[in-house]
Amino acid sequence: MKNKLQGYFPSYEDVIRAKNILKNIIYETPLQKNFLLSEKYKANIFLKREDLQIIRSYKIRGAYNKIKSLSHIELKKGIVCASAGNHAQGVAYSCNILKIPGKIYMPSTTPKQKVERVKMFGKEYVEIILIGDTFDSVSNEAIKYCKKNAKIFIHPFDDIKIIEGQATVGLEILQQSILDIDFIFIPIGGGGLASGIGSHFKQFSPKTKIIGVEPKGAPSMSFSLKKGKVIELKTIDKFIDGASVKKVGNLNFNICNQVLHDIKTVPEGKVCTTILDLYNLEAIVAEPAGALSIAALDFYSEKIKDKTIVCILSGGNNDITRTEEIRERSLLYEDKKHYFIVKFPQRAGALKEFVNNILGPKDDIAYFEYSKKTSKEEGPAIIGIELADKNEFSVLLGRMKKHRVHFQYLNKNPDLFRVLI
């Protein structure tokens, strides 16, 4: 469709066609008002619950729509994809339904839970290849294989059929909402979901402000938009695996460049705090990429007052083995956990004195590592202290200085921190 916006944007007919293709494959996920978030931000906040989708992610929409557009000959040859998890599940599920062979490349760092779910959805129709450390390196290997073997590559985001499938999320939201939507917050990895929903909203709800949300450690869309062209980042933080790519799609960049009102990068620690809050307060299991849009609300708290907001909760494939890391990152971000190298006098009772003189009544030693290796007067120990109130940190430091504790603070020394903790 050509319109006053530059380039291709899925038309209403395109999106309806995708919805009809998907109607017996996906769930129409609920648009739920969240009362706790609405009260916190003094706004009407709704969550589009794509974590309740059949593969616990919106990715099935684009994957199945793309695969169904292929010819019988192309399908018979078999398809290939590269994914950190959710796109792989969508492709695997599609292969199983359509009874076609698929080869799925995944980073070696992909959480085990996602790998197991790909196997579960694909059954005997898929082969999984674990290779490389990032989506981008895996994608390059998969594309090489396709070129060599004349296979069809199912791109996770840089494909118009993928974008049309993801646009059905936007179609559903506008059909479900009885209120005019002032803001919609959409997570961005490669840009497939944002370009799909964004293009639909730009055409059929033009007053809605479309906010893209990226991980601070992988701001590939933000950086590209600032530069005016697609730029590949040299390094990224892979923690938010579902939204951590070095390079966004060309189609996605062109659409997002026109439809996004703003883009916000959110610290990984803030996302972890949001994941824990969703679970503890709402019994919602959100994966890191799934919680991105909700994590961004704090940075828009003044702008969204008295407004109607939609956040895309894009996925719920969280590996329980990551819980401790999520909690750790959250505590560090919230300034409630602090690490020190403390030089203790090497005599009996030194640790007891530290506990009695330095720790507050609600402070807790959450990490302690010490080994007496020398006969020197002092010996270093690594201590992690968890505070009930972040405002107690200055009081803790005051007590350490008052009692002449020899220490080095580690939280702001990232190189040393990574080695020791």
N, C-alpha and C positions, 0 to 999 in steps of 0.2 A: 504493500500500500504506500503510495506517495501522497503526502499531505504537506501542510505548511511547515512541518518539521522536516529537517533534512535527512534523507536516507530512508531505509525500510523500517516501518513500524507495523507489527501485526495488526491487522484490521479486526473489527468485531467478528466478521465472518471467519477469519483465520482462527480466532480464539474459540468461537463456538464449535468450529470443526474439531479442534483439539479436544474440547470438552466432550463432544460426542464420542470421539475415539476412546476417551478415558472413562466414560460413564460406568462401565461394568468392571473397571480395573481398580479405580481408586475410591476413597471415601471423600465425600464433601465434608471437610473438617469444619468444626464449629467455630464461630466468631463469638468468643465469650467475654463478657464484661468481667474485669478483675476488680473486685471491690477493695482489696487491700491497696493495690497500686493506685486506684482511683482516689481513695481517701488520702494516701500519702502525697500525691501530686496535685490534689484538688482539681481533678480533671476526669473526663469519661474515658477510661482506658480499656481497650478491648485487645484480646490476644487471639490471633489467628492460629489455631492449634494444629499446625502441620506435624507436630510431634506425635499426633494421634493417627497420622496417615498409616497405611498398611505396612510400609517399611520404616515407619517412624520418622519420615522425612519427606519433604516436597519433591525430592529428586525423581521419584517414579514418574511424575507428570511429564517432564521433558524427555526422559529416557524412553518411555514407551511411545510417546508421540513421534519421536524421531525414528525409532525402529520400525514402527508401523508404516512409515512413509517409504521404506525401502521396497525394492522389487522382490519378487519371489526368488529370482536368480541370486540377488545380493544376499538375501537371508540364508539361502542354502549354503553359500560359501562360508558363512559364519561371521560374527562381528567381534570387535575388539574395543576395549575401553581402558582408560587409566583413571584411577580414583583413589582418594584417601579414605573412602568408605561408603558414603551415602549414595553417590552416583553409581558405584559398583553394585550396591544392593538393588537399585532400580533396574540396572541392566540385567543383573542375574535373575531377578524376578520376571522380567520381560522374556528372557531366554526360556525360562521354565514354562511360562504360559504359552509361548509360541512354539515351543519344542524346537529351538534352534541352538546351534553350538555358539558358545561365547568364550573368549579368552580375556581374562580380567587382570590387568597389571595394577598392583598396589604397592605403596612404599613399605619397606621393611619395618618402618616405625609405626605403621597403622595399629591402633589398639586392637588387641586380640578379639575383643567382643565384636568389632566390626567385621573382621575377617571371618569369624565363625558364622555371622549372620549372612554374609555373602554366600558361603557354602550352603547354608540352610535354604536360602531362597532359590539358589541356582540348581541345587542338587546335581544330577549327573550331566547337566547341560553346560556347566561352566568349568573352566580350568583357571586356577588362581596362580599368578606369578608374583612373588614378593621380591622386589628389587629396588635399590636406590633408597635415598633418605627423604626426598621431597616429591610432591606431586609433579613438579616440573621435570625432574630427571626421569621419573617413571613415564610421564607422557611422551618424552622424546623416544624412549625405548619402544613404547607401544606403537608410535607412529612409524618408526623404522621397520618394525615387524609387518605392519600393514602394507607399506610400500613394497617390501620384498615379497610378500605373499598375496598381494591383490585382495586384501581384506578391507572391510568398511570400518573406519574408526568412528566410534560414537563419542563425540566430544562432550565433556560435562557442561560446557557453557557457551562456547563460541560457535553456535549453530542456530540458524533461524528456527528450525523445528523444535529445538530445545527451548528457545525463548518463547515460542508460542505455547508450548506445554506449561512452562512456568507462569505464563500470563493468566492461565486459568485460575491461579490463586487470586489475582486481582479481580477477575470476573466474579468469582464467588463472594469476595468481600463486598463488592458493590451491590450484589444481589441480596446479601444477607443483612447489610446495615440499614437501619431505619433512620439514621442520623447522617447529616453531612459530615464528612471526615476532614478534619483540619490538618492533621499530620499523619503520615504513615512512615514507620521506621522499618527499614529493610536491611538485613545483613548482607554484606558483600564479601565474596571470596573472588571468584573469577568474574562475577557480574551477571550470571544468567538469571537469577531470581529478580535482582533489581531492575534489569533491563526489561524483563517480562512484565512484572507488576507495574514498573514505572511507566512503560510505554502505554499500557492500558489506562492507567490513572490519568496520564497527561492528556489523553484523548477524551476520556469519559468522566473524569472528575478533576478538571483543570485547576480548581481552586485549592486542591489538596497539596500541601507542601510535602514533597518526597525527600526523606532523609536517608541517605545511605550510611551504614555503620560497618566499620572495619576494625580488625585487631590492630592495636598500636604497633605490634611487632611485625605486621605484614601489611603495610598501607599501600598496596600496589595500585589501587584505583585512585586514591588520594594523590599519590605522587605523579601518576600519569596525567590526571586532570590539571595539576599545577603546571606540568611541562607542556601540556597541549597535545600530547601524543602518547602512545603506549610505550612505557618504559619497563624494562625488566629489572627488578631489584636484585642486588648481589647476594644479600643474605636476608633471612626472615626468621622470626620466632615461630616454630612449628606447633606450639602448644594448642592453639585453636585450629586443629588439623582440618576441620571442614571448611575453614575460610582463610587458609594460609597458602597463598600462591604467590610466586615471584612475578608473574605476568598475567594481566587480565586479558580477556578476549578482545579482538578488534571490533567485532559487532557490538559487544557489550559496552566497550568504551564509547563508541560513537553514540549509542542510545543514552547511556548514563550521562554523557557530557551535555545532553540536551534536556533530560528530564529531571535530574537531581536538583533540588533546591539547595541542599547542603550535604556535606559528608563529614562524619565524625569518626575519629579513631579513638578506641576505648582501650585502656590498659588491661592486660590479661588478668591482673589481680582483681580488678573491678568486676570482670566477667565471672570470676570464681566466686566472689561474694554474692553475685546475683544467682548463680547456680545453687548455692547453699540456701539462700533465702527462698527460692522457688520450691526447693525440696522441703525445707523445714516448716515453712508457713503455708504452702499450697499443695504439698505432696505431688509436685510436678517434677518429673525427671527431665532435665534439659541438658543437652550436650553443650560444650563451650560455644560453638557457632550458633546454636539455637538460642542461646541467652543473650547474644550480642545486642539485639535491638532493644531489649528491656534494660540492659546495662547502660544504654545511652541516655535513658530518661533523666538521670541525675544532672546531666550536662545541659538539659533543656528545661529544667524545672520551672523557671520563670516564664518561658515562652509558651508552655503548654497549659498553664493554669486556665481553668474554665473552658478548655478546648476538648474536642473529641479526637482521640488518638487510637491508632491501630499499630500494634507491634507484631511482626511476624515471628512466632516461635517456630523456627524453621526445622528443628530436629530434636529427637530425644534419645539418640544412640550414645549414651554415656557408659563408659566402662567403669564398673565399680572399683576396679583396681586403681583407678586414678583419683579416688576420693581423697586420699591423704595429700597428694600433690595439690589438688584443688583447694583443700583446707589451708595448706601451707601458703600457697600463693595469696589466698584471701587475707590471711592474718598479716602477712608482710605488707600487702597493699594498704590494709586498714591501720597500719602502724601499731599492731597489737603483739607482734612477735619480733624479738630483737636478739641478735647473736653477737657475742663478744669472745675475744681471746682474753682470758683473765690469768694473770700471773699470781699463783697462790704461793704463800710461804710453805715450804715443804716440811711441815710439822703437823702433828696430830691436832685436830680441832679447827684447822683453817677453814674447811668447807662449812662446818657448823657455824662459825662466826659470820661467814658470808651470808648464809641463810638468815641468821637472826638479825644481822645489822643492815643488810641491803634489801632483802625482799620485803615487799608490802604484804599485808594480810591476804590479799587475793591474787598475788603474783605466783606463777608456777614455773619451776624449772622443767622445760619440755625437752631439752636436749643437754647431754653432758658427756664429754669425752676427755679423759685424762689418763695418762700413763706415766708413772714415775720412772724416768729413764736415766737420770743423772743424780749426782749428789750436790747439785747447786742449791743455793738458798731458795730460789723460786722455780716453780714448774708451771708451764702453760696448760690451761684447760679451755676447751671450747664449750661455751654455755649458751643455750637458747632459752630465753625467758619470755613467757607468754603473759601478757597483761590483760586484766579484765576491762580496763579503761585506758585507751591510748593516751589520754592526758596525764597518766601517771608516769610516762616515760621520763619527763624532765625531773620529776621527783626522784625516780630511780637513779638517774645520773648524778643528781645532787648528793644522794646518800653514798654513792660509790666514790665521789670526790672527797666528801667529808671524811670517809674512813680510809682514804688514801689507797684505794684499790688500784692496782696497775692493770689497765685494760686497753684493748683496741677494739673499736666498734667495727663490725663486719658488714652490716647491711648496706652501707654506702661504698663498699669496696667490692664491686661485683666480681672481679677476677679472682680475688682471694676467697670470696664467698662461695663461688662455684667449686673451687678446689677442695675446700674444707668441709662444706656442708653437703 
